[in-house]
């Protein structure tokens, strides 16, 4: 841990302090690998996954941008990882992780659409925003890896449709 992160750790927490310190120094604790499609298709859904690099104890990493393909543009509205404590949106699943991992994936990409006579937005994936609070993973346990799986569908009824706040 750097001197800078030791100074801000009591205020923000050790994991966030380490991530901010590394980011402030122009780096990242671990570089994100490419998002890769697994090509898994079941009925009208398809998945895309990303495997993290080794994430040491007390390190944080930003989740990469993952977007549903045009053939399956909707993020599946099914919630995964119930009871895990992860703060993740529907259609996002965390797999192959060890105890001590904390994940937040709430920063989603959205595109405007019209569904019949209704106007709104559909969620299309994970934004990839470099945001420690809304789009990251922190390891509070021993060094480990994890997999992020994005579940997409071509069925508008199974996807997430949001009406604008101002309607």
Secondary structure, 3 states (H helix, E strand, C coil): CCHHHHHHHHHHCHHHHHHHHHHHCCCCCCCCCCCEEEEEEECCEEEEEEECCCECCCCEEECCCEECCHHHCEEECCCCCCCCCCEECCCEEEECCCCCEEEEECCEEEEEEEECCEEEEEEEEECCCCCCCCEEEEECCCCECCEEEEEEECCCCCECEEECCCC
